[in-house]
Amino acid sequence: MGSGRHGAARPPIGVLIQQDRVDFALFALIFVVSLVSMFFTGPGSFAFWLAFFPIIASIVLTFRRLEHLSRLELRDFEFL
């Protein structure tokens, strides 16, 4: 028999975002600023291609933060 959650459901994403609104707002701000800089510089500019890094980083950090918060929520639920 393996260990695991055994059917424990993950909390909804909205609940997780409400826990750390500031973090997710900062990730969204980074994403939007990068998109705006890409829009105004155009594909011929170095800044356009450099803006891909913060976009990818904000997406990865958002998913990692959601996973971390869901694990914390499940761990707290197991102690009840």
Stockholm file with secondary structure:
# STOCKHOLM 1.0

chainA/1-80         MGSGRHGAARPPIGVLIQQDRVDFALFALIFVVSLVSMFFTGPGSFAFWLAFFPIIASIVLTFRRLEHLSRLELRDFEFL
#=GR chainA/1-80 SS CCCSCSSCCCCCHHHHHHHTHHHHHHHHHHHHHHHHHHHHHCTTSHHHHHTHHHHHHHHHHHHHHHHHHHHHHHHHHHTC
#=GC SS_cons        CCCSCSSCCCCCHHHHHHHTHHHHHHHHHHHHHHHHHHHHHCTTSHHHHHTHHHHHHHHHHHHHHHHHHHHHHHHHHHTC
//
